[in-house]
Amino acid sequence: MPRTALALGVLAVLAASACQEAGPRHPRAEPAAAAPGSASPAPPHPHVGMWVTADGRIRQELLPNGRYEEARDGRERAYTGRYTVTGDHIDYFDDLGFTATGDVRDGVLYHEHLVLYRED
């Protein structure tokens, strides 16, 4: 029995290490590399930034490194994970294991049952 517990512990450490190394997988969600001879990198994807519900209760920040952080009712980082962008479609992969989708139409982010607006 102790060997089994030790083996499971080693597997858990290896799995956690592999997940941390995986990182974001979508090139458009990461900052673009600077062009040769350019002084500064290209701007991030246009959907990167803070999105907020009309009542301000939910704030979702799409970070330039392909990660997101969502605050709900004042609880910072209530949800975190990674995301990928394909055109105006966003796929979310939460750190807890669930997935969600969103679409940006006419400058509004429709994320599952939420409607979020770009924060000025």
URZIGI-V766659 format. One record per run of one state. SS is the DSSP state (2 for helix, 1 for strand, 0 for the rest). FROM is the first residue (numbers start at 1). LEN is the number of residues. If there is no record, write none. Layout:
SS/FROM/LEN + SS/FROM/LEN
//
This chain:
0/1/1 + 2/2/21 + 0/23/4 + 2/27/3 + 0/30/19 + 1/49/5 + 0/54/4 + 1/58/5 + 0/63/4 + 1/67/6 + 0/73/2 + 1/75/12 + 0/87/2 + 1/89/6 + 0/95/4 + 1/99/7 + 0/106/2 + 1/108/4 + 0/112/2 + 1/114/5 + 0/119/2
//
